[in-house]
Amino acid sequence: MAAPKTTTWPLEPHTRAKHEILRRYLHAWAAILGSGRFPMILYVDGFAGPGRYSTGEDGSPVIALNAALAHANRLTSEVRFQFMERNPERAEMLRQVVSGMQLPDNFGVRVTSGSFESDMNEILAWCRGRGQALPPTFAFIDPFGWTGIPFDLIRKILANRSCEVLVNFMYEEINRFLGHPDQERNLDQLFGTPDWRELVLLKGKAERRLAIHSLYQKQLGSAARYVRSFEMRNDKDVTDYFLFFATNNVTGLRKMKEAMWGVDQSGEFTFSDATDPKQLLMFGKPDLGVLRRHIVAKFGGRETTVGTVENFVVEETAFRETHYKGVLKELELGVPTQLVPVNAPGKRKRGTFADKRMRIKFM
């Protein structure tokens, strides 16, 4: 989507899906981090917009506020919201939208007309000047284009404890300008490396898309322990963008997967996990046959624990922790049996795997 010239604009289908992911994830994020573990948590919206679409739907800032409000009675942390919107008219409209919301005393909202880059660096400098780390932060980075989101800044955010980013990586625009002589500095900043120059000569569309995606994923992987990417394709089967989620916390990874698997598919777009091209998977009903192949390839002929299998599924596949027990049940109850419990509890029912410490042998 080209950057709109008006203060507000209609909500598009792919944005609706993106916002559903954001809404689902932030419900979990606010409840987990804001319930007493940390004195303050911070939500950053780097390209906030006016807060409402021309068709009346909530923008991402209002979605974030409502997600936190849903848990307001249990949030003991100070919950800060930093909304950054360079367009003065949109920023002013956002202020008006926020002022019309009833927020509890422990919520603090700041709307600025600065850029994500300048305002985020200001926040980091403020923390450094006081000898403090950035508080636990979720940064939603959703530009119309691809400038103004330098990778070095994303790396700085992720270097702090319990900080995460969700980046809308505008593949089509990036691909179009890759190799343009006027954009070298911008591309260096976007990727945080000059290695993108090696991709310019790639001619095949699929090869080039994979290479661009993989380079950014690799960069995020150098800054965060867990990185997953999600591809949004429109009804013409063209990639609109990739969403990249990066975190150092396995709970965050679990909750983001829960949000992704919960997004409804429609005829307007196709939404899939694109982290590993060998495991490209459509969201919707989980294909346990695919998961079974992954598990058997990893553990076939070995003895391990149920918990180890769960960790593998969560950390190294596109599937959730709720998916793998069905596969283990099939392997144990199938003919011939392909899985045997080693130290099962005495009253255990065959085909159940509630005890993560139980050792199992793959045949």
C-alpha positions as CSV (number, residue, x, y, z in Angstrom):
1,M,0.0,0.0,0.0
2,A,1.3,3.4,-0.9
3,A,1.5,6.0,1.9
4,P,-1.8,7.8,2.0
5,K,-1.9,11.5,1.6
6,T,-5.0,12.1,3.7
7,T,-5.3,12.2,7.5
8,T,-7.3,9.0,7.6
9,W,-7.8,6.2,5.1
10,P,-9.8,3.0,4.7
11,L,-8.7,-0.2,6.5
12,E,-7.4,-2.8,4.1
13,P,-7.9,-6.6,4.6
14,H,-4.2,-7.3,5.1
15,T,-4.0,-4.6,7.8
16,R,-7.1,-6.1,9.5
17,A,-5.2,-9.4,9.8
18,K,-2.1,-7.7,11.1
19,H,-4.2,-5.9,13.7
20,E,-5.9,-9.2,14.8
21,I,-2.4,-10.6,15.5
22,L,-1.4,-7.5,17.4
23,R,-4.6,-7.6,19.5
24,R,-4.3,-11.2,20.4
25,Y,-0.7,-10.9,21.3
26,L,-1.0,-7.8,23.4
27,H,-3.8,-9.3,25.5
28,A,-1.2,-11.9,26.6
29,W,1.7,-9.4,26.8
30,A,0.0,-7.0,29.1
31,A,-1.4,-9.6,31.4
32,I,1.9,-11.4,31.8
33,L,4.3,-8.5,32.1
34,G,2.1,-6.0,33.8
35,S,0.9,-8.1,36.8
36,G,3.6,-7.2,39.3
37,R,6.8,-8.6,37.9
38,F,8.1,-5.3,36.6
39,P,7.4,-1.7,37.9
40,M,6.9,-0.4,34.4
41,I,6.2,-1.8,30.9
42,L,6.3,0.1,27.6
43,Y,4.4,-0.3,24.4
44,V,5.9,1.6,21.4
45,D,4.0,2.2,18.2
46,G,6.6,3.6,15.8
47,F,4.2,4.6,13.0
48,A,1.0,5.1,15.0
49,G,-1.3,6.8,12.5
50,P,-4.4,8.8,13.6
51,G,-5.9,6.1,15.8
52,R,-9.0,5.5,13.7
53,Y,-9.6,4.6,10.0
54,S,-11.9,6.5,7.8
55,T,-14.3,3.6,8.0
56,G,-14.4,3.8,11.8
57,E,-12.2,0.8,12.8
58,D,-9.6,1.2,15.6
59,G,-6.0,1.8,14.7
60,S,-3.1,0.1,16.3
61,P,-2.8,2.6,19.2
62,V,-6.4,2.1,20.3
63,I,-6.0,-1.7,19.9
64,A,-3.0,-1.6,22.2
65,L,-4.8,0.5,24.8
66,N,-7.9,-1.7,24.7
67,A,-5.8,-4.8,25.1
68,A,-4.3,-3.4,28.3
69,L,-7.6,-2.1,29.5
70,A,-9.1,-5.6,29.3
71,H,-6.7,-6.5,32.2
72,A,-6.7,-3.1,34.0
73,N,-8.0,-4.6,37.3
74,R,-4.9,-6.9,37.5
75,L,-2.2,-4.6,36.1
76,T,0.0,-3.4,39.0
77,S,2.8,-2.1,36.8
78,E,2.9,1.4,35.3
79,V,1.9,0.8,31.7
80,R,3.4,3.4,29.3
81,F,2.4,3.9,25.7
82,Q,4.6,5.8,23.3
83,F,2.8,6.7,20.0
84,M,5.0,8.1,17.3
85,E,3.4,9.8,14.3
86,R,5.4,12.2,12.1
87,N,2.3,13.7,10.4
88,P,1.1,16.5,12.6
89,E,-2.6,16.2,11.7
90,R,-2.6,12.5,12.3
91,A,-0.8,13.0,15.6
92,E,-3.3,15.6,16.7
93,M,-6.2,13.3,15.7
94,L,-4.7,10.5,17.7
95,R,-4.4,12.8,20.8
96,Q,-8.1,13.6,20.5
97,V,-9.0,9.9,20.2
98,V,-6.9,9.0,23.2
99,S,-8.3,11.9,25.3
100,G,-11.8,10.4,24.7
101,M,-10.8,7.1,26.4
102,Q,-11.1,6.5,30.2
103,L,-7.7,5.3,31.3
104,P,-6.7,4.2,34.8
105,D,-4.1,6.2,36.8
106,N,-1.3,3.7,36.1
107,F,-1.6,4.2,32.3
108,G,0.5,6.9,30.7
109,V,0.2,7.9,27.1
110,R,2.5,10.1,25.1
111,V,1.8,11.1,21.5
112,T,4.7,12.7,19.6
113,S,5.1,14.1,16.1
114,G,8.6,12.8,15.8
115,S,10.0,9.9,13.9
116,F,10.4,6.4,15.3
117,E,14.1,6.7,14.9
118,S,14.5,10.0,16.7
119,D,12.0,9.3,19.4
120,M,13.2,5.8,20.2
121,N,16.8,7.0,20.3
122,E,15.7,9.7,22.7
123,I,14.0,7.1,25.0
124,L,17.2,4.9,25.0
125,A,19.4,7.9,25.7
126,W,17.1,9.0,28.6
127,C,17.4,5.5,30.1
128,R,21.2,5.4,29.6
129,G,21.6,8.9,31.2
130,R,19.9,7.5,34.4
131,G,21.9,4.3,34.4
132,Q,18.7,2.3,33.6
133,A,17.8,-0.3,31.1
134,L,14.9,0.1,28.8
135,P,11.8,-1.3,30.6
136,P,10.2,-4.4,29.2
137,T,9.0,-3.1,25.8
138,F,6.9,-4.3,22.9
139,A,7.7,-2.3,19.8
140,F,5.3,-2.4,16.9
141,I,7.2,-1.1,13.8
142,D,4.8,-0.7,11.0
143,P,6.0,1.7,8.3
144,F,4.3,2.4,5.0
145,G,7.7,2.1,3.3
146,W,11.0,0.8,4.5
147,T,13.0,3.8,5.6
148,G,13.3,5.1,9.1
149,I,13.7,1.7,10.7
150,P,17.5,1.2,11.0
151,F,18.5,-2.2,12.1
152,D,21.0,-0.8,14.6
153,L,18.1,0.7,16.5
154,I,16.2,-2.6,16.5
155,R,19.3,-4.3,17.8
156,K,19.5,-1.7,20.7
157,I,15.9,-2.4,21.7
158,L,16.4,-6.2,21.7
159,A,19.5,-5.9,23.8
160,N,17.4,-5.1,26.8
161,R,15.7,-7.6,29.0
162,S,12.1,-8.7,28.0
163,C,12.0,-6.4,25.0
164,E,10.4,-7.6,21.7
165,V,9.7,-6.3,18.2
166,L,7.1,-6.9,15.6
167,V,8.4,-5.5,12.3
168,N,6.3,-5.1,9.1
169,F,8.9,-5.8,6.5
170,M,7.6,-4.2,3.3
171,Y,9.1,-6.7,0.8
172,E,7.7,-5.3,-2.4
173,E,9.0,-1.8,-1.9
174,I,12.4,-3.1,-0.7
175,N,12.7,-5.4,-3.7
176,R,11.8,-2.6,-6.0
177,F,14.6,-0.3,-4.7
178,L,17.2,-2.9,-4.1
179,G,20.3,-1.8,-5.9
180,H,19.0,1.7,-6.7
181,P,22.1,4.0,-6.5
182,D,20.2,6.6,-4.5
183,Q,19.2,4.1,-1.8
184,E,22.4,2.5,-0.8
185,R,22.7,4.3,2.5
186,N,19.0,3.6,3.4
187,L,19.4,-0.1,2.6
188,D,22.6,-0.3,4.6
189,Q,20.6,1.1,7.6
190,L,17.6,-1.2,7.0
191,F,19.6,-4.4,6.9
192,G,22.4,-3.3,9.2
193,T,24.9,-4.8,6.8
194,P,26.2,-4.2,3.3
195,D,25.5,-7.9,2.5
196,W,22.3,-6.9,0.6
197,R,24.5,-5.9,-2.3
198,E,25.1,-9.6,-3.0
199,L,21.3,-10.0,-3.7
200,V,21.1,-7.4,-6.4
201,L,22.2,-9.8,-9.2
202,L,19.6,-12.5,-8.3
203,K,17.1,-12.6,-11.1
204,G,14.6,-15.4,-10.2
205,K,11.6,-13.9,-8.3
206,A,11.4,-16.7,-5.8
207,E,15.1,-16.9,-5.2
208,R,15.4,-13.2,-4.7
209,R,12.4,-13.0,-2.3
210,L,13.8,-15.9,-0.2
211,A,17.3,-14.2,-0.2
212,I,16.0,-10.8,0.9
213,H,13.8,-12.4,3.6
214,S,16.6,-14.7,4.8
215,L,19.1,-11.8,5.2
216,Y,16.8,-9.8,7.4
217,Q,15.9,-12.9,9.4
218,K,19.6,-13.7,9.9
219,Q,20.2,-10.1,11.1
220,L,17.4,-10.4,13.6
221,G,18.7,-13.8,14.7
222,S,22.0,-12.1,15.6
223,A,20.1,-9.8,18.0
224,A,17.4,-12.2,19.4
225,R,17.2,-15.8,20.4
226,Y,13.9,-16.5,18.8
227,V,12.8,-15.1,15.4
228,R,9.8,-16.1,13.4
229,S,8.5,-14.6,10.2
230,F,5.1,-14.7,8.7
231,E,4.2,-14.1,5.0
232,M,1.0,-12.2,3.9
233,R,0.0,-12.8,0.3
234,N,-3.0,-11.1,-1.3
235,D,-5.8,-12.6,-3.4
236,K,-3.5,-12.3,-6.4
237,D,-1.0,-14.6,-4.7
238,V,1.6,-11.7,-4.4
239,T,3.6,-11.2,-1.2
240,D,2.4,-8.0,0.4
241,Y,4.8,-8.1,3.3
242,F,6.6,-10.2,5.9
243,L,5.9,-9.8,9.6
244,F,9.0,-10.5,11.7
245,F,8.7,-11.2,15.4
246,A,11.9,-11.2,17.5
247,T,12.2,-12.0,21.2
248,N,14.6,-13.5,23.7
249,N,11.8,-15.0,25.8
250,V,10.3,-18.4,25.0
251,T,7.0,-17.4,26.6
252,G,6.8,-14.5,24.1
253,L,7.4,-17.0,21.3
254,R,4.6,-19.3,22.5
255,K,2.1,-16.4,22.8
256,M,3.0,-15.1,19.4
257,K,2.4,-18.5,17.9
258,E,-0.9,-18.7,19.7
259,A,-1.9,-15.3,18.1
260,M,-0.8,-16.4,14.7
261,W,-2.6,-19.7,14.7
262,G,-5.7,-17.9,15.9
263,V,-6.0,-15.5,12.9
264,D,-8.8,-16.5,10.6
265,Q,-8.0,-17.1,7.0
266,S,-10.2,-15.4,4.4
267,G,-10.3,-15.3,0.6
268,E,-8.8,-11.8,0.8
269,F,-5.4,-12.9,1.9
270,T,-3.2,-16.0,2.7
271,F,-1.2,-16.0,5.9
272,S,1.6,-18.5,6.5
273,D,4.7,-19.2,8.6
274,A,7.7,-18.4,6.4
275,T,10.5,-18.8,8.9
276,D,11.9,-21.9,7.3
277,P,11.3,-22.4,3.6
278,K,11.5,-26.2,4.2
279,Q,8.6,-25.9,6.7
280,L,6.4,-23.3,4.9
281,L,3.0,-23.9,6.6
282,M,-0.5,-22.4,6.1
283,F,-2.3,-21.3,9.3
284,G,-5.7,-22.7,10.0
285,K,-6.1,-26.4,10.9
286,P,-2.7,-27.8,11.8
287,D,-1.4,-30.5,9.5
288,L,-0.2,-33.1,12.0
289,G,1.2,-35.2,9.3
290,V,3.8,-32.5,8.6
291,L,4.5,-32.2,12.4
292,R,4.9,-35.9,12.6
293,R,7.6,-35.9,9.9
294,H,9.5,-33.2,11.8
295,I,9.3,-35.0,15.1
296,V,10.3,-38.4,13.7
297,A,13.2,-36.8,11.7
298,K,14.5,-35.2,14.9
299,F,13.9,-38.0,17.4
300,G,13.6,-41.3,15.4
301,G,15.5,-44.1,17.1
302,R,16.2,-42.0,20.2
303,E,15.1,-41.8,23.8
304,T,14.1,-38.4,25.1
305,T,11.5,-36.7,27.4
306,V,8.1,-35.3,26.5
307,G,9.3,-31.9,27.6
308,T,12.2,-32.0,25.1
309,V,9.8,-32.8,22.3
310,E,7.6,-29.9,23.3
311,N,10.6,-27.5,23.4
312,F,11.6,-28.7,19.9
313,V,8.1,-28.1,18.5
314,V,7.9,-24.6,20.0
315,E,11.4,-23.4,19.2
316,E,12.2,-25.1,15.9
317,T,8.9,-25.6,14.1
318,A,5.9,-23.5,13.1
319,F,3.6,-25.5,15.3
320,R,2.3,-24.7,18.8
321,E,2.8,-26.6,22.1
322,T,-0.8,-27.7,21.8
323,H,-0.2,-29.7,18.6
324,Y,2.4,-32.3,19.4
325,K,0.6,-34.5,21.8
326,G,-1.8,-35.7,19.1
327,V,1.3,-36.8,17.1
328,L,2.7,-38.7,20.1
329,K,-0.6,-40.4,20.7
330,E,-0.7,-41.6,17.0
331,L,2.8,-42.9,17.3
332,E,2.1,-44.9,20.5
333,L,-1.3,-46.3,19.6
334,G,-0.6,-47.0,15.9
335,V,0.2,-50.4,14.4
336,P,3.0,-51.0,14.6
337,T,3.8,-48.9,17.7
338,Q,6.4,-46.3,16.9
339,L,6.8,-44.8,20.4
340,V,7.2,-46.6,23.8
341,P,7.0,-44.9,27.2
342,V,10.1,-45.7,29.3
343,N,9.1,-44.5,32.8
344,A,5.4,-43.9,32.6
345,P,3.5,-43.2,35.8
346,G,1.5,-46.1,37.2
347,K,-2.0,-44.8,36.4
348,R,-1.2,-43.3,33.1
349,K,-3.7,-43.8,30.3
350,R,-2.1,-44.9,27.0
351,G,-1.8,-42.1,24.5
352,T,-1.6,-39.3,27.1
353,F,1.5,-37.2,27.7
354,A,0.7,-34.9,30.6
355,D,4.0,-35.5,32.4
356,K,6.8,-33.6,30.6
357,R,9.4,-35.5,32.6
358,M,8.3,-38.9,31.2
359,R,10.9,-40.5,29.0
360,I,9.8,-41.9,25.7
361,K,11.6,-44.0,23.1
362,F,11.0,-43.5,19.4
363,M,11.3,-46.7,17.4
